[in-house]
Amino acid sequence: MISIHLKYEIDPDRIADFEEYGRRWVVLVNRFGGTHHGYFLPSEGDSDIAYALFSFPSFSAYEQYRTDSATDPECQEAIELARRTGCIRRYERRFLRPLD
C-alpha cells in the first residue's frame, strides 16, 4: 500500500471553495480505486494550512489513477474549480508507506 499526504497552503478567504474541491476529490479518489481518508481543515493555529490523506493498494495503482484522472471530465472540473477560485496557493505531496 502507498499513502499520499498532501499539505496545502490555502487562501483563508476561500475556505468554502476549498471544501467543495475536497468533497469532489474524496469521491473521485474512491471511484478510481483508492481510499480517501479525508481532508483536514484549519481550526486553531495556522489559518492557511490544510491536509489530505489517501491511499492506493500499490504505487502502480496510484500511477494508473494519475493517468486516468488526467482525462476524466469530473477531475478536470475539480482542478478548474481550484484554479478559478484561487483557493489553493500551493501544495506539497509526500508518499508514505505503513509500518506493518
Secondary structure, DSSP 8 states (H G I E B T S, - for coil): -EEEEEEEEE-GGGHHHHHHHHHHHHHHHHHTT-EEEEEE---SS-SSEEEEEEEESSHHHHHHHHHHHTT-HHHHHHHHHHHHHT-EEEEEEEEE----
